[in-house]
């Protein structure tokens, strides 16, 4: 049995190839465990995030309902303001002018009475 130089070179090449495969397999196995951990983390984040999103959506719905109520109150307040303005204008038009005329008349009467009293004295 004679071992030739070609057989030794083939054996060395085979051992180098096995070493290369092992050297590449170790990082790939570690990468697989990293990917498993990543998948697990994403699953946990999803499980915790979905309830938060549901709660946020419920809070937004509640806020929208409250805003609708505030809108109703604001609209009513604006109508009251408009009505008060119209009432003020009406009172001013119907009562203020006659009151000014009455005040002017009473002032004139007092002035005449005052002059007559001075004239008698």
Beta strands, then each sheet from edge to edge (+ up, - down):
end
